[in-house]
């Protein structure tokens, strides 16, 4: 086992205690209060060893995003049911927080990395008015996507050659990459998640 894999296997059990099943709201502030700074830093997604390709064809790690709150959802572009509503939720949340907090990065992690190439993601971003610098689409390896889904307690499964069933969870991380809040999307009231983003972004 490589050092990177050892590090990941150490981190995953820590992340999973913050898991959220679809339909539940999960806030971790009470758990944070009992932890020291070192423990919180160990739970940061910035430690994950995976590499990702953006819609612009750039290779990054989550550690490159340190210093800004992150709002994350997992989708795939061929989805015709839940994902368009999740994308609309993300746009609404971004608009609602605009001007109320410092810079936030809105991340859409792709669960179909085989078909959703950077070129396809760039077109999807354009089609959905998500081309600003605050929007980031990430294509990873299949293993990297699965590991990250485990971190978020997001479940997904391929049900035919082009479709997946998947959880619809929107997650908020603070500027250190520590998970702070999760809620289910799909057109539900976003006031609470907007308030959390503003709280962690100020």
N, C-alpha and C positions, 0 to 999 in steps of 0.2 A: 504494500500500500504506500502510495507516495505521500509526501508531507502535506500536499494540498488536499488529498482525499481524507487524510487523518483530520485535518482542520475542519473540513466540511462535516465529517461524521460527528465531530465534537459539537459543532454549532447547531445541527439540525434538531437534536432533542431540546435544546434551549428555545429555539424558535417555536417548536410545536406546542409548547405550553400556552402559547398565545393563539392557538388555533380558533377558527370561527366556522361553524357550520352555516350553510346557506340559510338566510332568513334571520340570523341572529346578529345582534350588535355586540361588539367586543371592544371594551375600553380597558387599557392596561395601566392607567394612572396609579391605581392602588398598588399594583405590583411594583411599579417604578419606585414608589416611596420607600419600599423596604430594601431596595438594592443600592449598592454603592456605584459610583461612577465607573469603576473598572468592570463590574459585572454587566452594566448596561452597554458599555463599549464592546464587550465580548458578544453581545447579542446583535450587533449591528450587521446589516446586510452588506456593509462595505468590506467585510471579511470574506465574503463568498468568492471562490476562486474562478468562477465562470467568466467567460468573455462573451460579448454581445456585439452584434452589428446593427447600427442605426439605419433609419430610412435614408440617410445620406451616404451609406456605405462605409462609415467610420467604425472602427473597432474600439469598444470601451469596456471597462469594468464598472461595477456599481460604486467602487471606491472613488471613481472619477467624479461622482455626483455629490460628494461630501460638501456640506455647507449650506444646502438648501433643503427645505421640506420637500417630500416626494409624495405624490398621490398616484397610486398604482392600480391598474386593472388588467386582467388577462382576457384576451379576445383572439379571434381569427377573422380574416377579412372576408371569407366566403360565407360567413354566418349570416342568415337572413332573419333570425328570430331575436334572440337575446342580445347579441352584440350591437346591433344598431341602437338599441335602447341604452346599452351601457355607454356607447360612444356619445349619445345625446346627454346622458347624465354627466359625463366628464366635461363636455362643453359647457353645460349649465353651471357646474361647480366652478369651472375656471372663470366664467363670466361673473359669477356671484362673489368670488374672492378678489377679483381684479381691483386694485387700488386700496384694498383693505389690509393687505399684508405685504411683506417683502417677497422677493422673487420665489416662486414655487415651480417645480418641474412636474409635469403631468406625463406619466409613463404608461404606455400600452404595451405589455409584454405579450408576444405572439405564441399561441399554443400549437400552431401548425408551422414550424420552422421550415419544413420541406417545401411547401407551396408558397408561403408568404416571404418572398425574396425582398431585399431592400428596395428594388425597383417597384415591386408591387406595393410595398408599404408607402413609398413616396407618393405614388398615385392615389392611394387610399387617403393619405393625409391631405392631399390637394382636394380630392373630391369631398372631404368632410370638413373643409375650412379649418384644418389643424396644422398649418404650415409654420406658425410662429416658433420662436426659439424655445418657448416654454413647453412645446410638445415633443415627446421622444417616443419613437416606436422601436422596439428591441426584438431582433431575431437572434435566437441562441441555438445551441445544439439541442437535440431531443433530450439528452441527459441533463443538460443545464436547465432547460425549461421545466423538466420534471422535478428537479431538486428545488428550483425556486417556487414551484407550485406547492411543494411540501412545506416550505417556509411559511407560506401564506395560508396553509390548510385549504387550498383551492383544489377541487377534484375535477378531473376532466378525463374523457374517454372517447376514442374515435368510434363512431357508430356506423359509418359508411365511408367510402373513399374521400368524401369532401366535407363531412360533417362531424362535429363533436358534441357530446353533452358535457356541460361544465358548470361550475359554480359561478355566481355573479357577484363576487365580493369586491368592493372598493376598499383599499387599504391606505392609511396615512402613516408616513414615517417622518420623524423629526430630522433635523439637519445632521444628526449623527448616524442616521440610518437605522434607528431603533423604532420598531413598530409601536405605534401609539393608539391606533383606532381602526376598527373595521366595521363596515356596514354593507348590507346588500343593496345593489343598485336596482335597475329595471324600473325607472320612472317613479320611484318612491320619493317622498319628501326629502330634500337634500339640505334643509336648514341646519340640522345637527352636524353633518359632516363638514359643511361650510364653516360653521362656528369652530370646529376642532382645527381645521386648517389655519384659520385666522389666529387661533390661540397658539398653535405651535410655530406659526410663522412670524410672530412678533416678539 
